[in-house]
């Protein structure tokens, strides 16, 4: 398998949690700060914020199981499994409580942890993800775009087709990331292929397909959720298709904001905004 990208000041190691072997990129000194990536990416999505955040934090950026350079065992890839892996990582590192920045599925995982294990989570900054609970709303014109937004998820979740899309070449990932970004975003082919090439490996292609198949068949949000006890800031990209469809309401311990000019991939499209939000919210 290809080696992880090299970033000055970032070291790499693997942590055996007892259930899975996770690759962890690490940088900086200070109180621990966990960075959880989303799909179709891995730890490298934080490359533009690592330097600034490492000045005052010990950064831990693991690859979720099935992604990047972590193990990709067979399984359903339920999001609570991601959360259980993170808890096991914290236990292995001897970390009682931690602050988390999570994007996409990483943000979803962070919110699950905040709901179900508030004693382990100090604060959360979630980036462009619908919360794992349903917020009732009346039908609106913006909901017309929902089938289009979910179309790639159905493609990935379809047996055989999903893995073939990822293994056939980098074009699908290139197109998907560009489509999810704001019109101002500029991606090089090398950046996009840093994600696409890892997902072409058979076990990781199968993991991505299982991740979406499990979500669509067993994990769609339902009404009601335990009280959110962890202070959480949810930042949505102003140009993200998800923002046009899902408009979470602020509630007790949940604040909602938008990042101007960013699409879905906020850490790479607007890294300075992420740094500013992290310093304001996580250091509060």
ABEGO torsion letter per residue (X at the ends): XBBBBBBBGBBBBBBBAGABBBBBBBBEBEBBBBBBBBOABBAAAAAAAAAAAAAABBBBBBBBBGBEABBBBBEAGBAAAAAAAAAAAAAAAGBABBBBBBBEAAAAAAAAAAAABAAABABBBBBGBBBABBBBBBBBAAAAAAAAAAAAAAAAABBGAAAAAAAAEAAAAAAAAAAABBAABBBBAAAAAAAAAAAABAAAAAAAAAAAAAAAAAABBBBEBBBBABBBBBBBBAABAAAAABBBBBBBGBBBBBBBGBBABAAAABAAAAAAAAAAAAAX
